[in-house]
Amino acid sequence: MATAKKPPNPLEAEANDESVEFEFRGVKLTAPMGDAYPIEAIEAYEENKMVSFVKVMLGPAQMSKVSKELKTLKDLRELAEAMTAAQDTSLGE
């Protein structure tokens, strides 16, 4: 009998520099937590480059899974919000 994997507590995951799972329009994705953030993502965030930030955080394989869903800024914001909500952070709002 298979047991469903319990998603990590975002605070525990961050403390262990793990990744966190989240879902965007039916697609399961993962993103890094805490000190595992890629430097390129931090730079993109500091420069307010949301597209670059999301691309780096997800990587090419995951971006290819969701690229068909990203047609507008609203779509991109929804993806970024799903990711940051799973990380229990905000986009500086």
JOTA-V534290 format. One record per helix or strand of 3 or more residues. SS is the DSSP state (alpha for helix, beta for strand). FROM is the first residue (numbers start at 1). TO is the last residue. If there is no record, write none. Layout:
ss={SS,SS}
from={FROM,FROM}
to={TO,TO}
This chain:
ss={alpha,beta,beta,alpha,alpha,alpha,alpha}
from={10,19,27,34,39,50,73}
to={15,24,32,36,46,69,86}
